[in-house]
Each structure stands twice: as C-alpha cells, then as structure tokens.
Amino acid sequence: MSSAADRIKANAERLRTKTPTRPAAAVDSEPTVSATEAPAPRQSTAAAVRQKNVRRTVDLSPAAHRALDAWQSQAAERLGLARVTGQQVLAALVDRLLNDPELAERVIQAISADR
C-alpha cells in the first residue's frame, strides 16, 4: 500500500508526462509536420501563477472567539443576512490592512506593543 505522498508524486509525474490532446482540425487548416521535425521548445518566462486561494488560520482565546462570534451575529443582523462568517470578516480585514497605510501602521504598533 502506498502513502498519500507517493500517490501525489505519481499523479504529478503522470500529469507532467501526459501530452496534451488537441481537437481534430480541418485537413487544410494546419500544415503537416514531418516525423523528423522536432516541435519548437516552449518558452516559459514567467513562473506559474497559483490559481487557488491560500488558507490561513488564527488561534484565538475562548473569550476573543466568543466576542468575534457575537460581532459576526450583530453584523449579520445589521446587514439583513442569516450570518457573517469569520472568513468574510478576516478577508475584509486583510484587504483593508493591505490597502490602508494608516491601518497597517496601527497594526504594526499593536504588534510591537504586544511583544
């Protein structure tokens, strides 16, 4: 029995060596390539861009967790929603943090004060 890591490696290797299939084209629309001609190498100038979101986690004290839950409930009520998730709250906070230099400075000061 193989481990999950072995299966992942095998799948990655299989995908790496798999040749892409192309849809059948009209005979006159594409020039033919002889068997002796090598295809042109692919030019890759940029690194692959990650397509999926990256998950982050945060550890909260029980009191902070309860307070955040209460805040989320109040926010949902104000917005007329069934709920506001912690994911929505943290994503909004990160967006503001990265786009607001004053907020970023206040966060840096708070981190410095906690040390």
N, C-alpha and C positions, 0 to 999 in steps of 0.2 A: 504494500500500500504506500502511495506517495504522499508526501506532505503537501499542504496548500501552497507553500513556496515553490515546490517542484512543479506543481500543476501550473502555477502562474508563469514560471520561467518557460515551461514547454509551450504554453499558449502564446507567449510573447514571441518565442522563436518561430512558431508556426506562422504567426501573422507577419513577422519580418520577412520570411522567405516566400510567402504567398505572392504570386504575381497577380496584379490587378486584372480583372476581366474587363473587356471593352465590348460595348454593344456592336452588333454586326452593322457595318456601314455599307452603303451602296458601292458597287464594284468600281465605278468611275470616279467616285468622290475622294479616294485616298490612293496615293501612289503606293506601289508594291515595294517591299524591301526584300532584297535577296537574303538568303540564309547566311551568307558570308559577311554581310554588313553588321557591324555592332551598333546597337542603339546608342544615341548620344547620352553621356552621363548626365544625371540630374544635378543641377546647380542649386545647392541649398545655402543661402547666405544668411538666413535668419534662423534662430533656434525655434523649435516647436513651441507654440503658444498653448498654455494649459486652457482647456475648454470648460472644465468643471469647476464649480466653486470649491473653496478650501474650507474645511470645518475647523473652528476654534472652540475651545471650551474654557469655562471660567469656574473657579471654585469660590463659592460664596458661603459666608457663615449662615447658620439657620435663620438668624434674625434678618440679615440682608436679603435672603431668599424670600422670606415671608413679606418683607417690605416691598420687594420688587413685584411679587405676585399681586399684592394689594394695589400697587401703582398700575400694573397692567390691567387689572379689573376696572379701576377708575377710568383709565384711558379708553378702554373698550366702551364703557358706558357713555363717555363724552362723545365718542366717535359714532355711536349707534351700531357697534359691532358686537358679535357674540363673544369675541375675545381678541386680545392683542397678545401675540406670542413674544417670548423672550428673544427669539430670533429676529423678529421685526424691530424690537427695541434696540438690540445690540447693533444690528445692521445700520439703523438710523444714526445711532451714536457714533459709530466708526466713520460713517460718511461725513457727519458734521465735524468730527475731530480732524479728518484729513483735509477738509476744505475751509476750516476756520482757524487762522493762526492764533487768535486770542484764546480760543478754547484749548488749542494744543498747548499753549504756554501755561494755562491754568492746570492742565493735566500734568504737565512736567513738574510744576511746582508742588502739586499734591503728591506725586510720586516721591519727590525729593524730601518732602516733609515726613512721609511715612517711613523713611529709611533711618 
